Structures are given as structure tokens and as C-alpha cells.
Amino acid sequence: MLRVTRISENIAIIAVMHRLLVVFVFLLVACQTLVHQPSTPSSPVVGTHTPAVLQPSSTPSFIPIPERNTPISPPLTAASGQPIADTFTVNFHPDGALYVGDLISLEVIPLAESSLEDRSVRVQVDGPDGVILPEGEFAPYGIGGRFQATMLWVWDTSGLEAGEHSLTVSIVPDGPTWTETLSLLPQEGVPLPEPGSRWAQEESECCLVYYITGTPAERDLEWLLEMLEEQVDKANRLLEVELEQPIIVTFLPRVMGHGGFAGDEISVAYLDRNYAGSSEEIILHHEFVHALDSDLGGELRPTMLVEGLAVYLTGGHFKPEPLMSRAAALLPPVEGCVEPSDGVRISGDINSGVEICGLDWYLPLTLLVDDFYFSQHEIGYLQAGALVEFMVDTWGWDAFSDFYRDIHPQAESPEDSQLEGGTQALAIDTALWDHFGLTLQELEGSFLEALEGESLTPVLAEDVRLSVTFYEAVRRYQELLDSSAYFMTAWLPNGDQMRERGIVADYLRRPLETENLVLETMLAAAEVNLRAGDYKRMEELLIAINAVLDAFSSSDADPFASHPIGSDYFHLVEAILAAGYQPEEIRLEKNKARVRVSTSGLELLELNFYRERVGWVLMHQAGN
Ligand SMILES: [Zn+2]
């Protein structure tokens, strides 16, 4: 646990910081404080049903979203006689193709609400005489609290034959039972940087850094260590603390959630094709604020204020941004206002006197406070950051800090209060009264008044609208085609255990089908347009991305044909793969595409492709 001592006072830095819009590259979005780490489970059964086969496709055909585990009849009844959900889905880890030697994990997930508390999962490998894996118990998993059996690294495949293997999965004691068939590829076929890659660590003044060798984090380690120092210094200064123990930071070679998680350690995505558009600086600063904040005490630190404080002190959520004036975009439209997109076309500047329409996305605080992580993500964080800014501007940093560290659970609700006992809303309301003599409702009233006083520009309104739309698309992509990364149920095994056991595959392997490469480069390009303020181009890309995701959701045979930009990116990615490269970034400009690619190693190359009648053709390496 971090030990912290107070060094000195400097409010000034804070005020200047967020008003000046510090020029950070964008980021991500925000972290979640982890609620559950998968633990290793424990034993067995039978009954039969043969659903899907898991195999990577060699030809660029699309793997339809699998229908699994059609229920066997008769449907089950629990001891209580209550019907049990009759379909389960099973996720396997690591992602993608599986190889002999892999330590395989299972997530057995009932697709419908069901009473499975007193049931568990038994898995037998390769028929009735095969080994029975440690049994899995059902329990809530991840931030979303998805009810599932998480069977971490239960199947050690070292020494097994390559080829098909069957797993008989039984819900015990009374079923159902069905069989999953998996293909294990030969061990020697594991993708680079395996089998050589290992966990490695580096200690710096502020941090103990873990990364996997053979990944971009190793390539850019020097820069990362420097950047970490810088961000910790900033967070230290803002919270007036001095670290006494290194903060543990793990760089992940794949996107997880929106890019960062804070739990026992800070996990941050660092890779060349980061489709969540996160930049490490802001994520790490955000996470460091959490790490330092969690050590500065406070009996109850409400989630909304914890996240609001991190967004406020980081100077933005997505990128360096004015919080209050952006939050003003969430208000309902006023009579005679002009749509932001029209506003951008008409005037684009603040003094045109044109009243820009708000998006009507504002979330009432009493709802947001007690349902923070389940509320619309970007809106919740923006509102929380703006509220902290408003409170600091109104009462000053010291008064805000004293209030924030003096919030306590309130089991009973006073007679005259609308707020429920035991809620964070009531706890905040009580502390507000004690410190500032006002209720949460009154605070919200003055907050809304201040937001109405902000001058909303069309550019800001468009930026908020498209930022929210972008992240909705990122999460939609994850749920459909990169489910281990979806923040509510991200696959984040315990870091210590992974390092102790030398397990790297759970982070190194990620879906790398053509559709993943296409959609990820489209998302990354959209985010670059957002940061550049090129809203028109960005919206075109978002429309294309959602058209393709719609097509995938409806198991369309040719999803990329659903939109011309989608089709362009698809054919471009095919051309890049055919030329022997992995696409990391694609900038498409009519008949020309500037592409950043990686080869088998970590080296990145800039290439130019041109659209010819025959399709996309590699012209030459950029700069040659
Ligand atoms: Zn956070």
C-alpha cells in the first residue's frame, strides 16, 4: 500500500492547469477501479450436445457470431422448481487460435437470469475417461458483475496432441451437459513474439513497471519511463503528496476497456493499433490521481467524485478540454437554437450570437451518483469532472478537499429527505450540508445555472456529440468482436499470478482476423479526426463503422460491403496483408492511403497505397 506525506500548498497550479487546456494527446477514457480479479477454481460429469467448433479462418471469410449451446431438452428445473436458463455461452482464453501448451481458461456464462448460486461447472476433457478440470463456481464477474463461472487457467494443454479436443461441460448437479469442440494448433505455431516473450520489469523513481518482452512497450521503454515520472510528478504536485513507494504500472500489449484500469496495480494499454484512441499520458495521470487519492483517506469517496476528481486534475477526460463549457453541451436545447452541425457551418465562432442547441444528454445527479459506472460512460465522466471544477471554483480547493475527505455512509435517511438511506447520494447530501449548508439538489441547481451561463460553441457541442458516439462505437465493436476487452467484463487476470507463472498469452493474443484489423484501423482513424477537429470526416467514418457493425450483428455475409468507406478499408487491409505487413494505422484520402504498418518485428514502416483499377497497390515506402 502507498504511504503518502503532505509537502506544500499550491492551488495556483490547479486553476491555471485546467483553464489553459494543457496540450496532451488524447486519452482514454477512463478507467475503472477493479472490483473482481479472477481466482483459480476447483472439479466434474456428463450429458451431451455438440455446438460450435473454434478455428481461425485462413480465407478472408467472416466468422459469423456463433450460435452456441442450443438447449437440450427437457429444460432443467432448480431444486426450488424455478426454471433454469437453458442456454450458456463459453468464452475461452487466450483469445484467437489455441495452441498445444496453452493454459486455457473458460468463462461459462448463462445467457439469461437464472438461479445458479448452488450450482457449479464441471468439465471433462476428451470423453468419459478424460481428465476432469477443477470445478468452477458461479459468481459475479467484472465491473458489470456478470454472473458466470470463471475457470482461470484450468486446462493445461502441454503434452496434448494437436488437433480437435472435446470438452464435456456439465452444470452440476442437474445439468445441462453439452460438448464444446476446440482445435489445438501445434505448439511451434504460436504467434510472435511468443514463445520467446517473457514478463520483464523496470524500476524507476516513481514506479515499478511490468511489461512483456517483444512488445511496443519494450521498444519504447525509455520514453515510457520518462513519461511516467512526468505524470506522477504532476499528480503529486496537484494532490500535494509525495510518493514513498513505487506505483505498480503494467503495460498491456492490447486494448482493455477504454485503455486503463486501476486496482492493485495500474494497467494501461500500450500498442501500435490502439483503436480506443487512448494516449498514455492522460490515462496514467488519471490513474495516478486515483492511486494517490485512494491513499489520502476519506471514509466514503463516492465513485462520481473519485472519477470527477481524476478528470478535473487531469485537465480533461478524452483530451485536454474545458470541462464546464463542454458539460454545457449536455443541456436541453433552448427555443430558437441552431443545431451544432449547422452552427459549425454557419459561424464556427463564439461571438456570432447564435444560440447553439444543447444535446439534451444531461444526467440528473441523484441518478448518476448511485449508478455511475452503469450510466452513459463519457457523459458521466464529463459531468463529474465539471462538477468538481464548479465546486473548486465556488469554494476553493481546500474547502472542496475537506468536504471530499469527510463524506460518510448514511444508513438512515432523515425524515425530510427524498434520498434513500445507504446511498452515495445521501452521503454526499449530508456532507454538503455540513460543509456548505446546501443540499445535493441545491448544489445541482447552482451547477445547472452555471452551465447555462457557459457560452456553448458549435465546435464544443460537436466535439461532445462525436466523442460520445465514438466511444459507443468502440464498446459496440468490443462486445461484438473483441469481447475480452469490453470494460464491464474485461479479461484481466491477476497480475502477480500471471508474472509468477510466466503467463503472457492472455494479453499477447487478441482477435486478429481481417475484420478486427479493418474495424480497429477505422476506429483509430476516426479518433485521429476527432482530435484534429475534423468532425465531418470523423462522422463519415463513424457512420461507416456502425453500418459494418450493424451488418455483423445481423450476420450479414459481406458486412464490409454495407458502406463504401468500410469496403475501401477492407480491400486496403487485404492489400496490406497480401504485401506481408500488419496494418497499424490507415489514413485514407480519396485514391491514396498513407499507412503505418509493422512487419514481424516491432519496426514500424510508413507506406503509400494508391487505388488503381485492379485495387489498392503498394506504390512505395513513404520517404523513399
Ligand atoms: Zn478513473
Boltz pocket constraint, residues with backbone or C-beta under 6 A from the ligand:
constraints:
  - pocket:
      binder: B
      contacts: [[A, 30], [A, 31], [A, 32], [A, 33], [A, 286], [A, 290], [A, 306], [A, 307], [A, 310]]
      max_distance: 6.0
